[in-house]
Amino acid sequence: MSLGKRKDGAGDIIPLMKFDARAGVLYRCDRTRAPDGEWYTDQKNVTDGFSAVFDMENVEVGWAAFSSGGPPNFVMFPVGSDIGNPPAISTSKVSAFA
């Protein structure tokens, strides 16, 4: 799971955080330009000492479908709603939150 994305094609980048749930590690992903002009991502482990505030009142739950070669598809509902069975959006559906 990651949070953040590029603002636009002009080079402005919104900060990106990635959480590896399998390892329980939170990374800050910094985009850095090398002397040769190439861009690369430098992941820094920021798990220790990390704290955050979450807007639990507006959390959404639902279904996510991830297909190769295309964008993910989300069907989300307010917390407490009956999300029912997975919709027919893909063969690879997983429960999700946002």
C-alpha positions in Angstrom: 0.0 0.0 0.0 1.3 3.4 -0.8 0.1 7.0 -0.2 1.0 9.9 -2.4 1.4 10.5 -6.1 2.9 12.9 -8.6 1.1 16.2 -8.9 1.6 16.7 -12.6 4.1 16.1 -15.3 6.0 19.3 -14.4 8.3 17.4 -11.9 6.4 18.3 -8.7 6.1 15.2 -6.6 3.8 14.7 -3.6 5.6 12.8 -0.8 5.1 9.0 -1.0 4.9 6.6 1.9 4.8 2.8 1.4 3.8 0.3 4.1 5.0 -3.3 3.7 2.3 -5.2 5.8 4.2 -8.5 5.4 7.3 -7.0 7.2 5.5 -4.3 9.2 7.8 -1.6 7.8 6.9 1.9 6.7 9.1 3.6 4.0 9.4 7.1 2.9 10.2 7.1 -0.9 12.4 10.0 -2.0 12.9 10.7 -5.7 16.4 11.8 -6.4 18.1 12.8 -9.6 21.5 11.3 -10.2 24.4 13.4 -11.7 23.7 11.7 -15.1 20.2 13.1 -15.0 18.4 9.7 -14.3 15.8 9.6 -11.6 15.7 6.9 -9.0 13.7 6.1 -5.8 15.5 6.0 -2.5 13.4 4.2 0.1 14.1 5.1 3.8 12.8 3.0 6.7 10.9 5.4 8.9 9.1 2.8 11.1 10.8 3.7 14.3 9.4 6.9 15.9 6.7 7.3 13.2 3.4 8.7 14.4 0.3 9.7 12.4 -3.2 11.0 12.7 -6.0 9.3 10.8 -9.4 10.6 9.8 -11.3 7.5 11.1 -14.7 9.2 10.7 -14.3 9.2 6.9 -12.6 5.8 6.4 -14.0 3.7 3.6 -14.0 0.0 3.1 -14.8 -2.1 0.0 -13.3 -4.0 -2.8 -10.2 -3.5 -4.9 -9.3 -5.3 -8.1 -5.8 -5.3 -9.5 -5.2 -6.3 -13.1 -1.9 -6.5 -14.9 -1.3 -3.7 -17.4 -4.1 -1.5 -16.1 -5.1 0.7 -13.2 -6.7 -0.7 -10.0 -10.5 -0.6 -9.7 -12.0 0.3 -6.3 -15.6 0.0 -5.1 -15.8 1.7 -1.7 -18.4 2.3 1.0 -18.5 4.2 4.3 -17.4 2.2 7.3 -20.4 0.4 8.9 -22.1 -0.1 5.5 -22.8 -3.6 4.2 -20.3 -4.0 1.5 -21.9 -7.3 0.3 -20.1 -9.7 -2.0 -17.3 -8.6 -4.3 -18.7 -7.0 -7.5 -17.8 -8.5 -10.9 -15.0 -6.0 -11.5 -12.2 -8.5 -11.9 -11.2 -12.0 -11.1 -8.6 -10.8 -8.6 -10.7 -9.0 -5.9 -9.4 -8.2 -2.4 -11.0 -6.3 0.5 -9.6 -2.8 0.9 -9.7 0.4 2.9 -9.1 4.0 2.2 
